[in-house]
Amino acid sequence: MKMSCDDEMERLTCRSIAPDPPLSSCLSQRRIRLTLPPSHHSATPVASATFRRATDKANDRTHVRVHDLNMTRMTSHDTTFAPPPPRLDIILDGMAHAADNADRPAARLLAVSKTQPAQAVANLAAALRSRPRAGPVAFGENYVQEALEKQPALAGLGIEWHLIGHLQSNKAREAAAAFDWVQTVDRIKLVDALAKYRAPGQAPLNVLIQVNVDDEASKHGCRPDEVALLADAIANRPALRLRGLMAIPAPDPDLERRREAFRQMRALFDTLALQYPGVDTLSMGMSEDYALAVAEGATMVRVGSALFGARPQKTSPPCPPETA
């Protein structure tokens, strides 16, 4: 079975490359109590999230120091749950320090809201908006139908919507209308469908080419040698705007191997950007390895579990699988 962009994150811990003091001092073992909405009456402790970092400047390699950070969150049944600001601030700090240490520009944060209720998305959107360094308020969804169900309740919040899950051609009409970005374009048939269904009155649809950088059988994405053909097809569709590349490297426990995949993607991105001046986005890195991805050149990271905590259990049967 093919895996969607965010499915792997279910089993990943929330690790960040965090800076040296003063941030590291605030990551010492302690419990953080969240400020909850007045209507809330119960909270449930969540398993510890781990955050680590130490930098060896002599050889520019990143190592890990572990600190336990106990979090508290609302039960999944309480739709007034507000994502904890400490999580967001730790992630933003980790991204900033990773970029500074590698002498790279700041990366964008894409909050992955798969299975999260609309109220949780609205609360995090407000927290993001109050932190200018977070950049545009953007959320990523894996499934078209789930996004369509949430969007009406979130209209008017200025959210930039990204599709980060595999897209079947029969969902292209809905995706082209509902999203600002599609990050998972990996075949010509999908390029044609998105271009066909993007309405003339809408701004061009921002598109990333998904690359299967580790050649995993369980992953979607084109081969690296297919990027040029797809880029040419996208660039020649006025309804689409080629913005760059996206990848989900294999979740290898050896971070040095992941680093190599990130470096391969950065090299591919740099080559593409030389040919297409509008290319400016390299989307890679998730909850466990976003800071490493930033250090290796990601311009956008996709973070879900590290922001929201463990995903709520679904209370209704899942939507039937999309078919080609």
C-alpha positions, 0 to 999 in steps of 0.5 A: 500500500502506498503511504501518504505524505504524513502517515509516517509521522504517526510513529515519529517522536517530536525531535528538534535540533534546538539551540544552546542556552537560553533555549536549551535551559527552558527544555530541562525536565518540567511540566508545562500547563497550558492556558485553556479556554474557559469552557474547558473542564478536563485535560489529559497528559500526553507522552513526553516529546523529545527535543535535542540538539548540540552542534559540533562546529568543528565539522559542522555535524549535528548531534543530539542531546535529549530533554524530556518535555511533558506536555498537557493537551485537551482530550480529542473530544474537546473541540476547544483545544488550543495548541500549546504555544510552547510547542510552536515557539520551540519549533520556530526557535529550532528552525531559526537556529538551524538556519542560522547555524548553517548560514541559510535563510529562514524556512517556512512552517507548514502546519499539518492538520490531518485529522485535526478539528476545525477549531484546533486549526483556527486556534493554531492559525491565531497563534501563528498570526500573532508570531510574524516570524512564522510567516504566512499562515499555511496548513497542509492536508492529506486528503481532499475530502477532509479539507473540503469538510473543514474549509467552510468553518475556517473561511475568512481566516486567511489560511493558505491551503496545501495538499500534501497527500497523494492525489488521484486524478479523479480528485483533481477537479476538487483539489484544483478549486480548493487548494492554493498549493499542490505539493504532490504532483508526480505525473503528467496526467495529473499536471494536465488534470490540474491545469484543466480544472483550475478556474480562470478566475483563480490565481495560478495553482502553486505546484511542487513536484514530489520526488521519490528520492530514496526510490522506496516502493511504498512511496509516491513521487517521480524519479529524480531523472523525471523532474525535468520532464514534469517541470517543463509540462508544468511551466507550459500550463498558464493555470499552474505555477512551478514553485519547486520540489517536495520529498519524504526521505526514508525514515532511517534511524541514522540521521546521517543517511537522511542528511544525504537524502536532503542534500540530494534534494537540495542539489536537484532543487538548485539545478531546477532553480537555475532553469526556472527563476520562479522556483523558490520552494524545497519542501522537506522535513517533518516532525522528527527531522525538520531542523536537520532539513532546514540545515540542509537547505529546506525552505519549507518544513511540514510539521504536524505531531510536534505542533498538535500532539498525538492525533485525535482518534477518528470517531467515524469510518474513514472515507473510502479510498480514492481510485484512479 
